[in-house]
């Protein structure tokens, strides 16, 4: 069963304090103003807040579904092909993205790989 953006919308809006808006001109979901997921410009993929470890595991396990472009290399986001992801996996990814976005709203912005401060 393929996931559509409409099913992603339903999943996201069922979560506490999630609001629909836009980001980079595409539909997006935010928690407390923090982005958790957005539709990619190709309209076939969702950009989902992740962490580097989870992203690496997902991409290793199923590179046809989970991927990144050079733009996302140093950011904690993963791209998900909607036509390939299982609905349960999408729901789990959105829950994780919700937790990260909610936590981010209470502290510093998302980490960027290799961005540690030097003294």
Secondary structure as UniProt FT lines:
FT   HELIX           5..13
FT   TURN            16..17
FT   STRAND          18..23
FT   TURN            24..25
FT   STRAND          26..31
FT   TURN            32..33
FT   STRAND          34..39
FT   TURN            41..42
FT   STRAND          45..49
FT   HELIX           52..61
FT   TURN            63..65
FT   STRAND          66..67
FT   HELIX           70..72
FT   TURN            73..74
FT   STRAND          77..81
FT   TURN            82..84
FT   HELIX           87..104
FT   TURN            105..106
FT   TURN            113..114
//
